[in-house]
Amino acid sequence: MAEINEDSAVVVIDVQQGLCEGDGKAFECEAIIARINALTRKARSAGIPADLVDFAP
């Protein structure tokens, strides 16, 4: 995992739950969500901003 320092921020953009469900779910979706959660948890525990940007037309 990349090093996080005080100049860092984590921005997670438009992760759709629907892409992780059903027959057409995204490849390795569970692993991707786990990596996102681990990275945001690590950032927040270090006092680094971690934000979700939700795009809805």
Backbone as CSV, one residue per row, in Angstrom:
resi,resn,N_x,N_y,N_z,CA_x,CA_y,CA_z,C_x,C_y,C_z
1,MET,0.840,-1.164,0.000,0.000,0.000,0.000,0.892,1.235,0.000
2,ALA,0.448,2.289,-0.650,1.233,3.512,-0.754,1.414,4.163,0.614
3,GLU,2.507,4.876,0.752,2.762,5.600,1.993,1.830,6.804,2.087
4,ILE,1.312,7.054,3.269,0.430,8.183,3.511,1.163,9.163,4.412
5,ASN,1.192,10.435,4.031,1.815,11.455,4.871,0.833,12.601,5.095
6,GLU,1.270,13.641,5.805,0.361,14.733,6.173,-0.134,15.556,4.994
7,ASP,0.472,15.420,3.836,0.019,16.131,2.639,-0.963,15.311,1.811
8,SER,-1.320,14.142,2.301,-2.180,13.225,1.561,-3.649,13.457,1.862
9,ALA,-4.471,13.000,0.953,-5.915,12.899,1.156,-6.376,11.711,0.327
10,VAL,-7.445,11.083,0.769,-8.021,9.963,0.025,-9.395,10.399,-0.456
11,VAL,-9.622,10.264,-1.750,-10.917,10.581,-2.332,-11.406,9.339,-3.059
12,VAL,-12.533,8.812,-2.623,-13.149,7.645,-3.251,-14.318,8.181,-4.076
13,ILE,-14.300,7.908,-5.371,-15.286,8.500,-6.263,-16.288,7.465,-6.743
14,ASP,-17.548,7.697,-6.418,-18.709,7.033,-6.993,-18.630,5.504,-7.015
15,VAL,-18.475,4.905,-5.852,-18.501,3.449,-5.752,-19.968,3.026,-5.671
16,GLN,-20.419,2.241,-6.615,-21.824,1.852,-6.722,-22.048,0.460,-6.142
17,GLN,-22.930,0.350,-5.167,-23.247,-0.947,-4.579,-23.821,-1.896,-5.632
18,GLY,-24.596,-1.373,-6.558,-25.204,-2.206,-7.594,-24.190,-2.932,-8.465
19,LEU,-22.978,-2.412,-8.559,-21.940,-3.080,-9.348,-21.359,-4.294,-8.631
20,CYS,-21.739,-4.481,-7.377,-21.214,-5.594,-6.582,-22.289,-6.627,-6.261
21,GLU,-23.346,-6.619,-7.022,-24.457,-7.533,-6.760,-24.888,-8.247,-8.035
22,GLY,-25.412,-9.429,-7.865,-26.023,-10.155,-8.970,-25.038,-10.812,-9.913
23,ASP,-25.586,-11.355,-10.988,-24.785,-12.101,-11.963,-23.761,-11.227,-12.689
24,GLY,-24.047,-9.945,-12.867,-23.147,-9.068,-13.609,-22.223,-8.252,-12.738
25,LYS,-21.965,-8.725,-11.500,-21.142,-7.928,-10.596,-19.723,-7.770,-11.120
26,ALA,-19.091,-6.698,-10.703,-17.742,-6.374,-11.152,-16.734,-7.434,-10.696
27,PHE,-15.671,-7.589,-11.462,-14.602,-8.541,-11.176,-13.953,-8.211,-9.838
28,GLU,-13.833,-9.193,-8.961,-13.177,-9.076,-7.664,-13.731,-7.920,-6.826
29,CYS,-15.021,-7.704,-6.920,-15.653,-6.583,-6.237,-15.400,-6.597,-4.724
30,GLU,-15.531,-7.739,-4.096,-15.332,-7.823,-2.651,-13.912,-7.407,-2.265
31,ALA,-12.945,-7.814,-3.047,-11.546,-7.462,-2.771,-11.313,-5.967,-2.971
32,ILE,-11.944,-5.395,-3.969,-11.810,-3.956,-4.217,-12.394,-3.161,-3.048
33,ILE,-13.591,-3.548,-2.600,-14.222,-2.868,-1.471,-13.356,-3.016,-0.215
34,ALA,-12.784,-4.184,-0.005,-11.908,-4.395,1.151,-10.688,-3.477,1.087
35,ARG,-10.097,-3.304,-0.104,-8.939,-2.411,-0.244,-9.325,-0.955,0.001
36,ILE,-10.486,-0.546,-0.513,-10.971,0.815,-0.265,-11.155,1.034,1.233
37,ASN,-11.790,0.088,1.908,-12.021,0.211,3.343,-10.718,0.252,4.126
38,ALA,-9.757,-0.581,3.755,-8.465,-0.599,4.447,-7.733,0.729,4.269
39,LEU,-7.740,1.255,3.060,-7.046,2.512,2.789,-7.694,3.678,3.524
40,THR,-9.023,3.774,3.483,-9.688,4.886,4.171,-9.534,4.760,5.685
41,ARG,-9.580,3.543,6.210,-9.382,3.324,7.651,-7.965,3.748,8.063
42,LYS,-6.966,3.362,7.272,-5.580,3.730,7.570,-5.408,5.248,7.516
43,ALA,-5.981,5.874,6.516,-5.870,7.329,6.390,-6.511,8.028,7.582
44,ARG,-7.741,7.644,7.894,-8.446,8.303,9.008,-7.720,8.103,10.329
45,SER,-7.161,6.921,10.548,-6.456,6.677,11.806,-5.179,7.516,11.898
46,ALA,-4.657,7.945,10.744,-3.476,8.810,10.709,-3.856,10.285,10.674
47,GLY,-5.166,10.585,10.751,-5.617,11.972,10.720,-5.659,12.564,9.327
48,ILE,-5.641,11.706,8.316,-5.675,12.141,6.917,-7.129,12.153,6.450
49,PRO,-7.559,13.212,5.753,-8.935,13.238,5.254,-9.200,12.087,4.285
50,ALA,-10.354,11.465,4.428,-10.798,10.405,3.521,-12.278,10.655,3.233
51,ASP,-12.587,11.016,2.004,-13.938,11.421,1.643,-14.479,10.597,0.489
52,LEU,-15.795,10.430,0.495,-16.513,9.759,-0.576,-17.222,10.801,-1.406
53,VAL,-17.003,10.760,-2.718,-17.715,11.641,-3.648,-18.729,10.759,-4.358
54,ASP,-19.989,11.097,-4.185,-21.085,10.331,-4.789,-21.655,11.124,-5.944
55,PHE,-21.552,10.577,-7.133,-22.062,11.256,-8.325,-23.408,10.659,-8.696
56,ALA,-24.417,11.478,-8.719,-25.752,11.048,-9.138,-26.277,12.068,-10.145
57,PRO,-26.575,11.612,-11.356,-27.061,12.560,-12.377,-28.419,13.136,-12.017
